[in-house]
Amino acid sequence: MQVSEGTPKKSLGKKLGMGCLILIGGFVALGVLGAIVGGDSQTTEGQVASSTQKADAVQSGVAAEEPADTLTGPQRNAARSAKQYLDMTGFSREGLIDQLSSDAGNGYEVADATVAVDSLNVDWNEQAVRSAKQYLDMSGFSCKGLIDQLSSSAGSQYTESEATYGAKQAGAC
């Protein structure tokens, strides 16, 4: 870009700096005004967090409820770990308990892992559908082969009923 002789030369940096200051000042003013007028901002933030948790729960098949206050510390921690696993991939009840209690997993006591998993409101059929879809994304399976994989003690450890539901809903049957 060329500047003609008669045009005053202003530094681009000064223009941008002044614009940024005005923009930041505007945000600060809006924040102060919002704090004064909308004294209920914590409720709004809580509602947003709750909505996000509900959306995550729908995706993972786990209810967004917090673990019961009756859980011990290790059980609460195991429940948190279980929810994190369920956010990543599909798990059967038995598979999740094994993951939480194995030395290669989290190393929780089996009893604590069991109580933690059972404290969550999990749709195990939906978990079976998620797992079935993940298997089908990796490889082709017959209906029977997928049900066997989902229900095998060496596989995902779903019940026969959950495995059948998952395979059918995933389109393998």
C-alpha positions, -999 to +999 in steps of 0.1 A: +000+000+000+014+034-009+007+066+010+005+098-009+026+128+002-005+147+015-018+119+038-007+120+074+013+089+083-001+072+114+016+041+127-004+010+123+008-002+157-007+030+174-040+024+156-042-012+167-030-004+203-057+023+207-084-001+193-074-028+217-075-004+246-110+007+236-121-030+232-107-040+265-122-010+282-156-020+267-153-055+281-144-043+315-173-019+315-197-047+304-183-069+331-188-043+359-223-035+346-231-072+344-219-078+380-240-049+393-272-057+374-270-095+372-262-105+407-273-140+399-243-150+377-234-180+398-268-196+391-263-190+354-229-205+354-242-235+374-270-239+348-245-238+320-223-264+337-254-285+344-265-283+307-230-293+296-230-323+320-264-334+308-252-332+271-221-353+280-243-378+299-265-382+269-235-389+247-219-414+271-251-430+284-244-421+320-267-399+340-252-366+352-260-373+388-232-369+413-223-400+433-243-405+465-229-388+496-229-423+513-199-433+492-165-435+509-136-414+495-122-443+474-157-451+461-163-415+451-129-414+433-137-447+416-171-433+405-153-403+390-129-426+372-158-447+359-175-417+345-143-406+328-139-441+312-176-440+301-170-406+285-143-421+263-157-454+252-184-480+259-180-504+288-201-532+303-207-532+340-182-561+345-157-546+321-158-513+339-154-529+374-124-549+360-109-518+345-112-499+378-099-527+400-071-541+378-035-534+385-032-523+349-062-500+354-068-479+385-061-504+412-092-498+433-105-526+455-130-547+437-157-539+463-151-501+460-152-504+422-184-523+423-201-499+447-189-470+426-201-484+393-235-494+408-239-459+422-240-445+387-271-445+366-257-462+335-277-475+305-258-507+298-277-514+266-266-480+253-230-488+263-233-521+243-245-501+213-215-478+216-191-507+219-207-525+190-203-495+168-167-491+179-160-528+170-177-523+136-156-492+129-125-513+134-135-545+115-164-564+099-184-587+122-213-611+116-242-606+139-232-638+159-195-628+159-202-594+173-226-607+199-199-632+209-172-605+211-194-582+231-205-610+256-172-629+258-154-629+291-122-622+271-141-594+252-163-567+265-182-588+291-217-576+283-246-599+292-260-619+263-291-597+262-270-564+262-247-578+235-276-588+213-293-554+218-260-536+210-253-557+178-288-552+165-289-514+172-254-510+156-267-527+124-248-560+125-280-581+126 
